[in-house]
Amino acid sequence: MLIVGLGNPGSEYVNTRHNIGFMLIDELVCRQMAQKLSSSSFNGDLFKFQNHFLLKPLTFMNLSGDSIAAVKKFYKIDEVIVIHDDLDLAFGSLRFKYGGGHGGHNGLRSTDENISKSYTRVRMGIGRPEHKGEVASYVLSGFALSELNHIKSWVSQAADAVEFLLEHSIEDTSSKFTVKK
């Protein structure tokens, strides 16, 4: 299975809402003591544990699908899990979904265009800004102090869910780990 965390490369994006997928991959790499693979042809940071791959595309969000497709094709991987921020869910929410639309998320749009919509999504709610015109700056901004206090436990819970999902159905994972805020 290929587990992908969406985000943007670079130190200026490290603790931003759009990088919650990268944060979760970092947690899984540590937990699983995943081995880093040479990944220059994939344009991403690629790790392996057991029979699973962890990927942080380094293409920037809007081109994430290019990196995902390259890894998927090279290793002949059928199942993909994509972890991403979701504006339509309140901060701290955690949901699971198979397929569906991209909802305006450019990382999902790129993924859909490159590998189809047939993949599992781990949706991590980041909430919405007050005004629609602020979406781009909102997703690229850092978390509020009150949110930072919750990030570590939220990412840990999401990592538990992804590990569970590797051995169980999306329905079982959803019923056990869904968080609605």
C-alpha positions as semicolon CSV with decimal commas, in nm:
position;residue;x (nm);y (nm);z (nm)
1;M;0,000;0,000;0,000
2;L;0,112;0,357;-0,071
3;I;0,034;0,609;0,203
4;V;0,070;0,969;0,088
5;G;0,067;1,283;0,298
6;L;-0,008;1,599;0,103
7;G;0,183;1,917;0,176
8;N;0,434;2,166;0,045
9;P;0,813;2,135;0,071
10;G;1,022;2,404;0,237
11;S;1,076;2,535;0,588
12;E;0,823;2,818;0,539
13;Y;0,542;2,560;0,513
14;V;0,641;2,322;0,793
15;N;0,371;2,404;1,048
16;T;0,096;2,521;0,816
17;R;-0,255;2,383;0,779
18;H;-0,185;2,260;0,426
19;N;0,099;2,043;0,562
20;I;-0,101;1,829;0,802
21;G;-0,049;1,534;0,564
22;F;0,330;1,574;0,590
23;M;0,301;1,587;0,971
24;L;0,116;1,255;0,974
25;I;0,371;1,090;0,742
26;D;0,652;1,213;0,972
27;E;0,471;1,052;1,267
28;L;0,433;0,722;1,081
29;V;0,799;0,724;0,970
30;C;0,905;0,759;1,335
31;R;0,662;0,498;1,467
32;Q;0,740;0,240;1,204
33;M;1,113;0,317;1,187
34;A;1,059;0,333;0,813
35;Q;1,363;0,316;0,589
36;K;1,423;0,606;0,353
37;L;1,454;0,500;-0,009
38;S;1,637;0,672;-0,291
39;S;1,358;0,868;-0,454
40;S;1,506;1,123;-0,692
41;S;1,298;0,990;-0,982
42;F;0,978;1,020;-0,776
43;N;1,018;1,386;-0,676
44;G;0,930;1,306;-0,317
45;D;1,055;1,172;0,014
46;L;0,984;0,798;0,002
47;F;1,002;0,554;0,292
48;K;0,925;0,185;0,332
49;F;0,816;-0,034;0,622
50;Q;0,697;-0,394;0,587
51;N;0,521;-0,400;0,247
52;H;0,404;-0,039;0,268
53;F;0,540;0,286;0,129
54;L;0,512;0,635;0,280
55;L;0,539;0,935;0,048
56;K;0,572;1,310;0,093
57;P;0,553;1,455;-0,260
58;L;0,801;1,740;-0,305
59;T;0,624;1,878;-0,612
60;F;0,422;2,135;-0,419
61;M;0,057;2,070;-0,356
62;N;-0,075;2,146;-0,705
63;L;0,140;1,875;-0,867
64;S;0,124;1,605;-0,597
65;G;-0,034;1,357;-0,835
66;D;0,280;1,347;-1,051
67;S;0,487;1,208;-0,764
68;I;0,211;0,970;-0,649
69;A;0,165;0,830;-1,000
70;A;0,540;0,774;-1,044
71;V;0,569;0,572;-0,720
72;K;0,246;0,383;-0,785
73;K;0,358;0,284;-1,135
74;F;0,718;0,194;-1,047
75;Y;0,624;-0,030;-0,752
76;K;0,300;-0,156;-0,915
77;I;0,090;-0,049;-0,617
78;D;-0,287;-0,092;-0,635
79;E;-0,404;0,062;-0,307
80;V;-0,339;0,424;-0,214
81;I;-0,427;0,623;0,097
82;V;-0,404;1,003;0,070
83;I;-0,392;1,213;0,387
84;H;-0,497;1,574;0,341
85;D;-0,626;1,890;0,504
86;D;-0,999;1,953;0,459
87;L;-1,158;2,299;0,476
88;D;-1,508;2,149;0,492
89;L;-1,444;1,989;0,831
90;A;-1,400;2,171;1,162
91;F;-1,050;2,184;1,305
92;G;-0,958;1,855;1,472
93;S;-1,208;1,645;1,280
94;L;-1,095;1,316;1,133
95;R;-1,292;1,138;0,861
96;F;-1,238;0,860;0,612
97;K;-1,370;0,831;0,259
98;Y;-1,315;0,626;-0,053
99;G;-1,325;0,817;-0,380
100;G;-1,528;1,131;-0,433
101;G;-1,461;1,478;-0,565
102;H;-1,167;1,705;-0,492
103;G;-1,379;1,986;-0,342
104;G;-1,145;2,251;-0,480
105;H;-0,837;2,096;-0,313
106;N;-0,559;2,126;-0,572
107;G;-0,358;1,836;-0,429
108;L;-0,659;1,606;-0,465
109;R;-0,734;1,747;-0,811
110;S;-0,381;1,660;-0,923
111;T;-0,408;1,314;-0,765
112;D;-0,742;1,247;-0,934
113;E;-0,599;1,351;-1,272
114;N;-0,297;1,123;-1,233
115;I;-0,429;0,806;-1,066
116;S;-0,812;0,841;-1,082
117;K;-1,046;0,895;-0,786
118;S;-1,014;0,534;-0,667
119;Y;-0,821;0,581;-0,344
120;T;-0,887;0,610;0,028
121;R;-0,879;0,954;0,185
122;V;-0,793;1,045;0,540
123;R;-0,956;1,385;0,581
124;M;-0,815;1,607;0,856
125;G;-1,036;1,905;0,926
126;I;-0,871;2,246;0,941
127;G;-1,186;2,461;0,940
128;R;-1,256;2,758;0,712
129;P;-1,146;3,120;0,720
130;E;-1,412;3,384;0,781
131;H;-1,409;3,505;0,422
132;K;-1,392;3,292;0,105
133;G;-1,125;3,516;-0,044
134;E;-0,885;3,421;0,238
135;V;-0,866;3,045;0,160
136;A;-0,518;3,049;0,000
137;S;-0,360;3,251;0,279
138;Y;-0,550;3,049;0,542
139;V;-0,429;2,705;0,430
140;L;-0,072;2,837;0,405
141;S;-0,082;2,998;0,748
142;G;0,031;2,848;1,076
143;F;-0,201;2,704;1,335
144;A;-0,341;2,920;1,613
145;L;-0,193;2,866;1,961
146;S;-0,508;2,688;2,077
147;E;-0,481;2,455;1,775
148;L;-0,109;2,388;1,832
149;N;-0,192;2,252;2,177
150;H;-0,411;1,988;2,007
151;I;-0,193;1,900;1,704
152;K;0,027;1,634;1,865
153;S;-0,260;1,425;2,002
154;W;-0,464;1,471;1,684
155;V;-0,178;1,359;1,458
156;S;-0,110;1,066;1,692
157;Q;-0,476;0,959;1,679
158;A;-0,475;0,989;1,299
159;A;-0,158;0,775;1,285
160;D;-0,334;0,512;1,498
161;A;-0,619;0,520;1,247
162;V;-0,391;0,478;0,943
163;E;-0,211;0,186;1,108
164;F;-0,549;0,027;1,184
165;L;-0,663;0,090;0,826
166;L;-0,370;-0,115;0,694
167;E;-0,530;-0,426;0,843
168;H;-0,901;-0,337;0,851
169;S;-1,175;-0,204;0,627
170;I;-1,246;0,164;0,580
171;E;-1,586;0,107;0,746
172;D;-1,427;-0,045;1,059
173;T;-1,165;0,230;1,066
174;S;-1,427;0,498;1,025
175;S;-1,648;0,363;1,303
176;K;-1,353;0,339;1,543
177;F;-1,158;0,658;1,463
178;T;-1,393;0,919;1,315
179;V;-1,381;1,244;1,511
180;K;-1,657;1,499;1,453
181;K;-1,610;1,848;1,589
